Amino acid sequence: MQNLVIRNSLFRHLKTALFAGVSALLLAGCQGGVLDPKGQVGVDEKHLIVVATLLMLIVVVPVIFMTLFFAWKYREGRTQEIYAPKWSHSTKIELVVWIIPIIIVAILGTITWRSTHALDPYKPLVHEKDHIVVEVVSLNWKWLFIYPEQGVASINELAFPTDVPVEFKITSDTTMNSFFIPQLGGQIYSMAGMETQLHLIANEAGTYDGYSANYSGEGFTGMQFKAIATPDEAGFDAWVNKLKQSSDTLSPATYAELAKPSENNPVQYFAHVSSGMFHHILHQFMHGSMPDMQHGEKAVVDAHRQHDMHAMSDEMTMETEK
Ligand SMILES: [Cu+2]
């Protein structure tokens, strides 16, 4: 009797714990993560995650069940029957253990092949509206967003209109990071001396969390930003105008200051950005040494002329892209 009571209360506790755990997991999935997408890329990725998981569960669930079942059925202490198999080969078992995985791998492979091409982060999104360009730079420990078309920049705050595709050009001034806005989908590494790309779109207006999916040292936890999808283009223009009210400008000299490590950086706006800043940041490591930023924009432009083979091929690529 005593035993039964203990067992019952233990069972009830387990049930409560399990229920709490499952609800926590479900809620975590519902709020702000990859399972709560607000953009088309994220929606497609969620679909892929769900389909792939279900397909794999077709194998995983029976295997877990059979492991427990066989362990119990053929336990040492069993008395009701003696197990004395006389076979060395079973065509039935062979067929099951080969054909089912082959079918699942074939389906998964096809889905993966298709979605890898469909969701290629470098592939511009097909949309009636023109995309806007944002240049992203990961710094120790903050995110710099440059809007080359609007001539403004910001730290740790990103904005774009809802339902307009955004082309991110991404690089790093420092160690590797990964640009990640879970609810919009995709993530792509930022690497010094390299430009990576990501195309995203927000289907719903809102403010989404963004951070790095790649640990980068001491101030990493504070290296977060808000991605604001404004309800319309007027809202985005208002945001740009807000940046234009700032007294700060982003020039090679102020950038040199900005690039110094700092933690938990507040949001900061730049009303003006020197032309070619992103290109300069991207290529600074190819000059053999840090270009003389202190001498201002002219020096940077001159430094660039000296590695024109590279710059020219870059510009040609940019031209052909247009
Ligand atoms: Cu360059």
Residues whose N, C-alpha, C, O or C-beta is under 5 A from the ligand:
A	BS01	CU	H279 H283 H304 A311
